[in-house]
Amino acid sequence: GQNIDQPTEMTATEGAIVQINCTYQTSGFNGLFWYQQHAGEAPTFLSYNVLDGLEEKGRFSSFLSRSKGYSYLLLKELQMKDSASYLCAVSLNTGGFKTIFGAGTRLFVKA
Amino acid sequence: GAGVSQSPSNKVTEKGKDVELRCDPISGHTALYWYRQSLGQGLEFLIYFQGNSAPDKSGLPSDRFSAERTGGSVSTLTIQRTQQEDSAVYLCASSLNIGGGELFFGEGSRLTVL
């Protein structure tokens, strides 16, 4: 079956760096996404990795290792507004395409 | 429209009633998804419409759930004989291409079954 695992909750301090890990066991891998979801709001796109390596976008970076089925999202210079859920999602190509999500990691940023 | 539009934003219904949830995707987007999100949980895949191909219905939890997409645009998710466990936020998302890509989400329809 298709499986995506990520920690349920994390806490970090304002100004610090936090790394949120995601491991996946899927067939037909077609790329990995990270989305941010604030409470009561819709998810919004953060990053996309299809090749191994690090993608950097401002304070956010995402890493992918396809051979290990592993990704992480790195958030630098944490701000209070970064308190949200971070969803790891995998695009699958199994004849057709679809995107499935992990359960999400709820990040709490404290002062 | 400018973004994905869903209606109603909130729906309260009685157990056993049928409900219809509507999604209007971004114009020109060929892929459309429905997900379900229970309180504090991740997104559960329900169904995926991929252009003119047959939809992937593998995530629909029971035969009480059905969805259609008319004219490659608006989609309706129908839940028949609603149960309390159907209470959740139903999120619709669209994507420009059917070959995978960034998803743009609507604000969701919050369904409460009493």
Contacts between the chains, C-beta under 8 A, distances in Angstrom:
chain1	res1	chain2	res2	distance
A	30	B	99	7.6
A	30	B	100	4.6
A	31	B	100	5.6
A	33	B	102	7.2
A	33	B	103	7.6
A	35	B	103	7.7
A	41	B	107	7.4
A	42	B	91	6.5
A	42	B	105	3.8
A	42	B	106	6.3
A	42	B	107	5.3
A	42	B	108	6.2
A	43	B	43	7.4
A	43	B	91	7.7
A	43	B	103	7.6
A	43	B	105	5.3
A	44	B	105	7.4
A	45	B	102	4.7
A	45	B	103	7.0
A	45	B	104	7.7
A	48	B	102	6.7
A	87	B	42	6.5
A	87	B	43	6.8
A	89	B	43	7.9
A	89	B	103	7.9
A	91	B	100	3.7
A	91	B	101	7.7
A	93	B	99	7.8
A	93	B	100	7.0
A	96	B	48	7.2
A	96	B	50	5.5
A	96	B	53	6.4
A	96	B	56	5.3
A	96	B	98	7.9
A	97	B	31	7.4
A	97	B	48	7.7
A	97	B	50	6.4
A	97	B	98	5.9
A	97	B	99	5.7
A	97	B	100	4.9
A	98	B	33	7.4
A	98	B	45	6.5
A	98	B	48	4.5
A	98	B	56	5.4
A	99	B	33	6.9
A	99	B	45	7.7
A	99	B	100	6.9
A	99	B	103	6.2
A	100	B	45	5.2
A	101	B	35	7.3
A	101	B	42	5.1
A	101	B	43	4.0
A	101	B	44	8.0
A	101	B	45	7.3
A	102	B	42	5.7
A	103	B	41	6.3
A	103	B	42	3.7
A	104	B	41	7.7
A	104	B	42	4.7
A	104	B	43	7.9
